[in-house]
Amino acid sequence: MRYLVLEMGARGIGHITHLTRIAPPAVGLVLNVGTAHVGEFGGREQIAKAKGELVEALPADGLAILNADDPLVAAMASRTSARVLTFGVETDADVRALAVTVDASGRASFTLAASGTEARVALSLHGVHHVSNALAAAAVAIGLGAGVDRTAAALSRAVLVASGRMEVTDRPDGVRIVNDAFNANPDSMKAAFTALEAMAGGRRTVAVLGEMKELGADADEEHRQVGRLVAAVGIDVLIAVGGDDARAMADAAQRDNPQLEVVGARDRDHALTLARDLIEAGDIVLVKGSHSVELEHTALCLAQDTASAVR
């Protein structure tokens, strides 16, 4: 049997309901309720209300896949008449990741456990946050009848197909560029920093960080929180790209770590010029920001520097 996979996005209440009337789902997967577009929705509870419209649209013989580690997602079980299958790392979910480890390149391995069966998974994707994503995919596959062994093998073969999402390039001069610039919000910033820490291994770290959009009234404080986290994880150089929010992030980082080298950039091109001046051989460089800041262009240019880059 073949399935068509669709992503149903929303910027407000009722948007997903509208989309499910166009393409009625048989399986509905909710990964999390984060902070993306929180300014548009007015709060995480409103985001949860909107995302829950997906499971409400499922038929009684459908399948709802819910993240048991996220209380707002787990609570959606009461909003559907479909069969519910949960996944999680921290909770006793139907599909679980056990014994999670991370290698020197930030790639996670874990034991996939479901239906009384276990199988080892070794992801090629960078970042421990992909464990939850892998579990979500596994829950869908297992819920539709795939075996645990076959699912684990498929996850271990999975490769990155979208640019700008933890896309890692190793240059001939030893510089590693981590292009995670497709988009950004406070949650994904934290995940990227965790991956950067795992990959650093004592190397000098440079973060080229753009502003996070659509955060509403909390934007200033959310950027300050990211700045504090930059200082806390020990990043060596911060290039903050954008206007007032970028300055708020830079100020907070500098205040918490006076030894941190902090510079401001007006836009993607200015950030590229500054990064080329500041990056040293052997550095690991994270590039991340909201899509509208266009830092993916900056990351791609940095990856192509010093002759042809190698994977």
Stockholm file with secondary structure:
# STOCKHOLM 1.0

chainA/1-311         MRYLVLEMGARGIGHITHLTRIAPPAVGLVLNVGTAHVGEFGGREQIAKAKGELVEALPADGLAILNADDPLVAAMASRTSARVLTFGVETDADVRALAVTVDASGRASFTLAASGTEARVALSLHGVHHVSNALAAAAVAIGLGAGVDRTAAALSRAVLVASGRMEVTDRPDGVRIVNDAFNANPDSMKAAFTALEAMAGGRRTVAVLGEMKELGADADEEHRQVGRLVAAVGIDVLIAVGGDDARAMADAAQRDNPQLEVVGARDRDHALTLARDLIEAGDIVLVKGSHSVELEHTALCLAQDTASAVR
#=GR chainA/1-311 SS CCCCCCCCCCSSTTHHHHHHHHSCCSEEEECCCCSTTHHHHTSHHHHHHHHTHHHHTSCTTCEEEEETTSHHHHGGGGGCSSEEEEEESSSCCSEEEEEEEECTTSEEEEEEEETTEEEEEEEEEESTTHHHHHHHHHHHHHHTTCCHHHHHHHHHHCCCCSTTSSEEEECTTSCEEEECTTCCCHHHHHHHHHHHHHHHTTCCEEEEEECCCSCGGGHHHHHHHHHHHHHHTTCSEEEEESSHHHHHHHHHHHHHCTTSEEEEESSHHHHHHHHHHHCCTTCEEEEECCGGGCHHHHHHHHHHCSSSCBC
#=GC SS_cons         CCCCCCCCCCSSTTHHHHHHHHSCCSEEEECCCCSTTHHHHTSHHHHHHHHTHHHHTSCTTCEEEEETTSHHHHGGGGGCSSEEEEEESSSCCSEEEEEEEECTTSEEEEEEEETTEEEEEEEEEESTTHHHHHHHHHHHHHHTTCCHHHHHHHHHHCCCCSTTSSEEEECTTSCEEEECTTCCCHHHHHHHHHHHHHHHTTCCEEEEEECCCSCGGGHHHHHHHHHHHHHHTTCSEEEEESSHHHHHHHHHHHHHCTTSEEEEESSHHHHHHHHHHHCCTTCEEEEECCGGGCHHHHHHHHHHCSSSCBC
//
